[in-house]
Amino acid sequence: MADQQPNYGRQQRPPTRSSGFNSNTTTPSFLRKLQEHVPNSTQLIGFLTLIISGGILLLLTGLTLTAIILGLIFFTPLVLISSPIWVPVGTVLFIAIAGFLSVCGFGVATLASLSWLYRYIRGLHPPGSDRVDYARSRIADTASHVKDYAREYGGYLHNKVKDAAPGA
């Protein structure tokens, strides 16, 4: 057991005898090396699958290009003759589709906003509610500072107005 070497993924081949060749020539060693690198059946099936799939895709590409060219040849005169009709129709369709998609987008945004607002009011803390709370507290603090500032300096201005116009 100890004198056997591990055989990782290689198939053992029985030694071949040279049939009439001198063992000093390079031909049998070349054939031996060639036989060592022969692909197994799984690799051969994979290669054949690759060749067949590539051929089918190449054939389909050729057929597609041929159909496109023939379609352009046959339908270009029809498109040129009827283009005064297609341009206004295309413009109207484009505007209608763009308007419909815009309305759908605005509707989805409105529903998402209302859903977020409902969860916020119910106290479920949707994502971003901490930022809204922080902004609300900042606005309330700023309003309080402005109110205090107005009280402090409002009386000053009121006294100045009385000094400038005693009857006012």
Protein Blocks (a to p, Z undefined) as FASTA:
>chain_A
ZZpccdehiacddddddehiafkbmklmmmmmmmmmpccfklmmmmmmmmmmmmmmmmmm
mmmmmmmmmmmmmmmmmmmmmmmmmmmmmmmmmmmmmmmmmmmmmmmmmmmmmmmmmmmm
nonopghklmmmmmmmmmmmmmmmmmmmmmmmmmmmmmmmmmmmmmZZ
